Amino acid sequence: MAKQYDVAVIGAGAAGMMCAAVAAQRGKRVVLLDHATRLAEKIRISGGGRCNFTNMGAGPANFVSQNPHFCRSALSRYTPQDFLALVKKHRIAWHEKHKGQLFCDDSSEQIIGMLRAECIAGDVSWRMPCKVGAIEKTGTGFLVQAEGGDIACTSVVVATGGLSIPKIGATDLGYRIARQFDLQVVEPRPGLVPLTFDGPSWEAFAPLAGIALEVEVSTGGAGGKGSKGKGGKGKAGGHFREDLLFTHRGLSGPAILQISSYWEPGTPIVLNLLPELDVAEELIGAKTTVKKQLGNVLAQWLPARLAEGLLTANGFAPDARLADMPDAKLRKVGDAINRWAVTPTGSEGYKKAEVTLGGVDTRELSQQTMMANKVPGLYFIGETVDVTGWLGGYNFQWAWASGYVAGQSV
Ligand code: FDA
C-alpha cells in the first residue's frame, strides 16, 4: 500500500527544503526525498563554507535564461529581505561582504540547520538516503516509487538541482522527469566555471599561474552590465568588472566565472587588464620623457611577469626602448592590454562549475507557481530550471524564491 501525502519534494537541497517548509507550514502533508547521506551538501560547501545566502540587489538582470523575464514574479514575491528576515529570526550572525553579497559570520551549517528547523516546524517527513524510482501520473495525482515504499501524492516538486559537482551527488533526474512528461529541456552546460586554453598559444601564459588582478571582461559584444536578452536566447553578452586569476590551465577568478555563463564555445572573451588606463595614450605620451624599456614601463601598472608574458606572446620585445617605438606599434601594445581577445578552448566542466546553465524550459512552467503547464501537480524549482544566476548569492535567492512560490501553490 502506497503511503499517502499531499506533496512529495524530490531533492532536499536549497530549493527543496524551502518548498517543503513553506508547504508543510500551510498544513500540507509533505515528504522530502533525497538520495544523499549528508543533507544539503551544496549549501555546506557554498561561499567557502560561509554560504553567500543572498544578494540584496537580486533582480531579473542578474540571471541567464532563454526567457530573462520568467524569474521576475518569484523574485518579487520572495525577496532577499524576506530571506534575511528568516536568517534574523534564527539569530544567525551575517555580514555584507561585497556588492550586496550576504554571508554567515560563522558557518553555512547554520543555514542548513535553519531550513531543517523550518521543515521540522511544519512536520515534514524525511526519507534520506532514499533512491527515487519511477514517477507515474495517476487519476488523482502521482505515484512515486521510492526506497522505503511507494508514495501516492497530489503534487510532485522536482528540486534535484543541476549537474555541477557530480562527486557530491548531482544527477540528471530532474531533466529525465521533465522529458518523461514531454517537457522541453534547454541543453544543460557548465556555468560559473574556469575557462581553459589548450595548445601552444597558451604556453607563454601558463607560467603566470597565481597572478591576480582586477579587470573588465566582456563577451558577445555586450556593452551593458550583465545579461541583455536578445533573439530569444536571453544571453546576448556579458560585461563584468571583477578579479581575474591566471591558472596553470587557463583563466579563473570571479571575472571569468561570471563571463563563462555568457561565453559561447568558439568565440573570444575580451579582457581589459588596466581598465583605468588608456595604455596606448600613456605610452605615446611617455615616449619623449621616459628613456625606459617597454617592459619596465608596463611593470609600473601590471605585475612584471604578466607584462613580460603579454609582450612576448604578442611579439614585442620587453627590452625595446619606448623612445624607439613608432606610435602605431605602441597602439598595438595598448590593444594587447586594454583589449586582449582570447578564445578559450573549453572549460573545467561540471567537476568545477558552480552551477548548470539550461534546464527545464521556462516556457513549460507557470512563472507564478512553477507548475508545468501541461502536467497539473508537477513542479520544477531551483537550479533544475533554465534560470541561472550570477556569482554572488543570486543562485540561492532563486532557489529560495522558486521554492517559496511552489510551496505556496502545491
Ligand atoms: P541543490 O543542488 O542544492 O539540491 C539538489 C538536491 O537534490 C541535492 O540534495 C541532491 O542530493 C538531490 N538529488 C540530486 N539527484 C537526486 C536523485 N537522483 N535522487 C534523489 N535526490 C537527488 N550559490 C549562491 O547563491 N551562493 C554561494 O555562495 C554559492 N556557492 C557555491 C559553491 C559551490 C562550490 C557550488 C558547487 C555552488 C555554489 N552555489 C552558490 C550555487 C548553489 O549551491 C546552487 O545554485 C543551489 O544549491 C541550487 O539549489 P537546488 O536546491 O536547486 O539544488
Residues whose N, C-alpha, C, O or C-beta is under 5 A from the ligand:
A	BS01	FDA	G11 A12 G13 A14 A15 G16 L33 D34 H35 A36 A40 K42 I45 S46 G47 C51 N52 C130 V132 A159 T160 G161 G162 I165 I168 G169 A170 T171 L173 A353 E354 I381 G382 E383 T384 G393 Y394 N395 F396 Q397 A399
